[in-house]
Amino acid sequence: MISRRDFLQVSMAASALYGTSGFGNWAKLAAQQALTQDDLLKFDTFGNVSLIHITDIHAQLKPIYFREPSINLGVGAANGQMPHVTGADFRKAYGIEDGSPSAYALTYDDFSALAKGYGKVGGMDRVATVVNAIRADRPDALLLDGGDTWHGSYTCHHTQGQDVVNVMNALKPDAMTFHWEFTLGSDRVNEIVEGLPFAALGQNIFDAEWDEPAELFKPYKFFERGGVKIAVIGQAFPYMPIANPRWMFPEYSFGIRDENMQAMVDEVRAAGAELVVCLSHNGFDVDKKMATRVKGLDVILSGHTHDALPEPVQVEQTFIIASGSNSKFVSRIDLDVRDGKMMGIRHKLIPIFADVITPDATITKLIDDQRAPYKAELEEVIGTTDTLLYRRGNFNGSWDDLICDALINEREADIAMSPGVRWGPSILPGQEITREDIFNVTSMSYGEAYRSEMTGEFIHTILEDVADNLFNPDPYYQQGGDMVRIGGMGYRIDVTKPQGDRITEMTLLKTGEAIDPSKTYVVAGWASVNEGTEGPQIWDVVESHIRKQGTIKLDPNNSVEVVGA
């Protein structure tokens, strides 16, 4: 591990916009230099309002490794546009040098080698240090949490989110919105929200029976900062009852609700709002479309799709900020608001390099206190890996290859399915795999591993449905995840085709035979949204498989042929 003193600066953008001018020359900002915490946090204070954005933490309280995706395809108008650019193309777009800290933070190439030099990222005690530094510079900065916070770890699962709630309360956010939180069940969500010392926002969270705004979740909240009246409007994940089990929160409905969002913008403007911020969990492409349909939004703080972009994306008069996931980044946004209008913006995506940023001692102790009752279970070594284990990528990730192998072997199945969720840290080759690591990629409140019989035709229907959620050219029909991961089967996908025609050449890998639409296959999977699903918990299935293997070594997965990308 290289020292803090010798670390190289990750080349984040300290961008400035005046009026309608551009963001400046990234290449000039990308020069490497010796990094200290002061360098990393350095920011030329601008304007009169500061926003701090964190999102998609997924209960990752301690530093982790997190590999960015190798494939993140955009379709239709999004093809080739940010954030659907990865690897060398991403580095070229922003002037990032190969092998640099920027390359490590923002792209996937040479990840294992770079990770061994640059170390882990994230940790909410390091995030606290960054937040406190921004507040020291701008004491009335707004801290806004984009959701997917109380979900995704062993301790979060076993405390029903309380460990993360306690840590986040100590950071003192001003507002948050929601997604995976609702999979704790509405009774538990209601209990937590009623006790939150900050605003729980969602203009699109409605009472399902009466189709009226839910009383517990306010659509917006006003703040007075820097002499500016600011309205923060919440936008929870719109597809909650489709992507997650509706039966866990039956009294709530969601949706994008553009018309209501416009009504809220008009309402806060009429009440004197000089700056309107949308705290969103839509996903980036949905936010881009919403920005063309809802007028009067100055800034959208985007979440859900885990994109990390070093510069804002401007859509008409709205600036969209993407701040990554897993406590890996914090965004600072400074705004110049005068005469009721946003006149300028300056932004910095701050990477949380765990070996550079000094942890906040109070938050470190608080985190350790939450984990202490589970220390032995968290740290128990289950096996080791010779393969880089990661999740991100549109079609497969090695963590899910491992999970699918476990499902096939432990559940005696022909084919396995693992959901295309985007959360879950990475494990480097040579590392031990602990129980905590397994929970970091499997933890949820409906983790039963089912085993059922499906016809080839039904399997094809499932793949087509999921592919349309990802590759429908209309962002409002996209749910923001990745393709369902398949074990034991290969297929060809043409992302340019319409639904029903994308998936062809389905093949059972163990025999090389084409999948017969009329034949029945044994399929194992997990995370079914259906109530009453039976089976062992997925983390127990994976743990049993890893124990039997001892050391994990996975071959490259070339079972999906992608056309039209």
CORURFEN-V587124 format. One record per residue. RES is the residue in one small letter. SS is DSSP state (H for helix, E for strand, L for the rest). PSI is psi in whole degrees, 0 to 359 (none if undefined). Layout:
res=<RES/RES>
ss=<SS/SS>
psi=<PSI/PSI>
This chain:
res=<m/i/s/r/r/d/f/l/q/v/s/m/a/a/s/a/l/y/g/t/s/g/f/g/n/w/a/k/l/a/a/q/q/a/l/t/q/d/d/l/l/k/f/d/t/f/g/n/v/s/l/i/h/i/t/d/i/h/a/q/l/k/p/i/y/f/r/e/p/s/i/n/l/g/v/g/a/a/n/g/q/m/p/h/v/t/g/a/d/f/r/k/a/y/g/i/e/d/g/s/p/s/a/y/a/l/t/y/d/d/f/s/a/l/a/k/g/y/g/k/v/g/g/m/d/r/v/a/t/v/v/n/a/i/r/a/d/r/p/d/a/l/l/l/d/g/g/d/t/w/h/g/s/y/t/c/h/h/t/q/g/q/d/v/v/n/v/m/n/a/l/k/p/d/a/m/t/f/h/w/e/f/t/l/g/s/d/r/v/n/e/i/v/e/g/l/p/f/a/a/l/g/q/n/i/f/d/a/e/w/d/e/p/a/e/l/f/k/p/y/k/f/f/e/r/g/g/v/k/i/a/v/i/g/q/a/f/p/y/m/p/i/a/n/p/r/w/m/f/p/e/y/s/f/g/i/r/d/e/n/m/q/a/m/v/d/e/v/r/a/a/g/a/e/l/v/v/c/l/s/h/n/g/f/d/v/d/k/k/m/a/t/r/v/k/g/l/d/v/i/l/s/g/h/t/h/d/a/l/p/e/p/v/q/v/e/q/t/f/i/i/a/s/g/s/n/s/k/f/v/s/r/i/d/l/d/v/r/d/g/k/m/m/g/i/r/h/k/l/i/p/i/f/a/d/v/i/t/p/d/a/t/i/t/k/l/i/d/d/q/r/a/p/y/k/a/e/l/e/e/v/i/g/t/t/d/t/l/l/y/r/r/g/n/f/n/g/s/w/d/d/l/i/c/d/a/l/i/n/e/r/e/a/d/i/a/m/s/p/g/v/r/w/g/p/s/i/l/p/g/q/e/i/t/r/e/d/i/f/n/v/t/s/m/s/y/g/e/a/y/r/s/e/m/t/g/e/f/i/h/t/i/l/e/d/v/a/d/n/l/f/n/p/d/p/y/y/q/q/g/g/d/m/v/r/i/g/g/m/g/y/r/i/d/v/t/k/p/q/g/d/r/i/t/e/m/t/l/l/k/t/g/e/a/i/d/p/s/k/t/y/v/v/a/g/w/a/s/v/n/e/g/t/e/g/p/q/i/w/d/v/v/e/s/h/i/r/k/q/g/t/i/k/l/d/p/n/n/s/v/e/v/v/g/a>
ss=<L/L/L/L/L/L/L/E/L/L/L/L/L/E/E/E/E/E/L/L/L/L/L/L/L/H/H/H/H/L/L/L/L/E/L/L/H/H/H/H/H/L/L/L/L/L/L/L/E/E/E/E/E/E/L/L/L/L/L/L/L/L/L/E/E/L/L/L/L/L/L/L/L/L/L/H/H/H/L/L/L/L/L/L/L/L/H/H/H/H/H/H/H/H/L/L/L/L/L/L/H/H/H/H/H/H/L/L/L/L/H/H/H/H/H/H/H/H/L/L/E/L/L/H/H/H/H/H/H/H/H/H/H/H/H/H/H/L/L/L/L/E/E/E/E/L/L/L/L/L/L/L/L/H/H/H/H/H/L/L/L/H/H/H/H/H/H/H/H/H/H/L/L/L/E/E/L/L/L/H/H/H/H/H/L/H/H/H/H/H/H/H/H/H/H/L/L/L/E/E/E/L/L/L/L/E/E/L/L/L/L/E/E/L/L/L/L/E/L/E/E/E/E/E/E/L/L/E/E/E/E/E/E/E/E/L/L/L/L/H/H/H/H/L/L/H/H/H/L/L/L/E/E/L/L/L/L/H/H/H/H/H/H/H/H/H/H/H/H/H/L/L/L/L/E/E/E/E/E/E/L/L/L/H/H/H/H/H/H/H/H/H/H/L/L/L/L/L/E/E/E/E/L/L/L/L/L/E/L/L/L/L/E/E/E/L/L/E/E/E/E/E/E/L/L/L/L/L/E/E/E/E/E/E/E/E/E/E/L/L/E/E/E/E/E/E/E/E/E/E/E/L/E/L/L/L/L/L/L/L/H/H/H/H/H/H/H/H/H/H/H/H/L/L/H/H/H/H/H/L/E/E/E/E/E/L/L/L/E/L/L/L/L/L/L/L/L/H/H/H/H/H/H/H/H/H/H/H/H/H/H/L/L/L/E/E/E/E/L/L/L/L/L/L/L/E/E/L/L/L/L/E/E/E/H/H/H/H/H/H/H/H/L/L/L/L/L/E/E/E/E/E/E/E/E/H/H/H/H/H/H/H/H/H/H/H/H/H/H/H/H/L/L/L/H/H/H/L/L/L/L/L/L/L/E/E/E/L/E/E/E/E/E/E/L/L/L/L/L/L/L/L/E/E/E/E/E/E/L/L/L/L/E/E/L/L/L/L/L/E/E/E/E/E/E/E/L/L/L/L/L/L/L/L/L/L/E/H/H/H/H/H/H/H/H/H/H/H/H/L/E/E/L/L/L/L/L/L/L/E/E/E/E/L/L>
psi=<130/156/163/319/323/0/151/145/131/136/75/158/129/83/153/138/134/122/240/18/168/184/2/182/110/320/325/335/352/3/137/148/163/133/130/171/320/320/316/324/354/134/131/100/138/145/211/2/137/134/142/125/128/150/158/46/328/44/19/94/336/159/147/176/142/111/131/163/150/331/125/80/141/145/160/225/341/352/122/3/154/137/18/48/132/170/226/324/321/314/321/319/326/9/37/131/142/138/0/166/326/317/319/316/325/348/179/342/140/33/314/315/316/324/323/332/318/344/189/165/163/198/120/341/328/320/319/320/317/314/316/324/319/318/329/325/322/87/334/23/144/128/119/129/121/5/183/49/313/54/138/14/169/309/325/317/316/344/7/43/354/326/316/321/315/317/314/321/325/333/345/62/164/336/159/163/191/155/268/341/323/343/358/348/144/328/315/320/314/318/314/312/321/336/2/138/19/175/135/111/144/95/342/14/112/157/120/326/318/353/46/156/135/132/326/333/109/148/327/168/142/144/145/113/130/31/14/136/115/135/126/119/130/144/99/168/123/335/27/311/350/312/337/166/114/327/347/342/58/338/358/146/163/244/165/313/56/316/319/323/316/320/321/319/313/321/315/326/317/332/5/10/127/341/129/121/131/119/103/146/36/324/149/313/324/319/321/316/319/325/337/344/333/120/140/2/123/316/136/121/106/142/182/312/4/21/142/111/131/356/149/156/127/128/109/242/14/139/126/128/130/123/24/208/175/31/26/334/155/135/134/130/116/137/141/109/117/141/38/12/150/117/343/161/140/135/145/126/111/116/138/81/116/334/359/319/125/127/148/119/323/316/324/313/319/316/313/324/322/326/341/317/345/11/313/317/319/318/356/127/127/328/194/169/138/357/140/122/118/165/321/146/143/330/329/164/151/330/316/332/317/316/318/320/318/317/318/314/315/332/6/61/159/321/146/151/133/132/148/53/155/358/157/119/172/158/131/152/136/349/152/150/117/170/323/318/319/315/329/340/2/349/121/170/1/60/17/136/104/162/120/171/134/143/160/324/319/321/318/319/317/312/319/319/314/320/324/327/334/323/12/130/344/114/333/353/13/141/358/4/196/174/142/135/138/131/143/2/144/163/169/137/131/106/349/349/161/167/136/340/5/322/122/175/44/129/134/115/326/341/341/5/149/142/126/121/330/351/151/136/149/121/131/142/189/169/37/140/358/135/142/12/134/149/167/158/143/325/329/323/313/319/317/317/315/320/319/324/324/291/129/127/114/139/153/140/108/29/351/121/120/129/144/6/none>
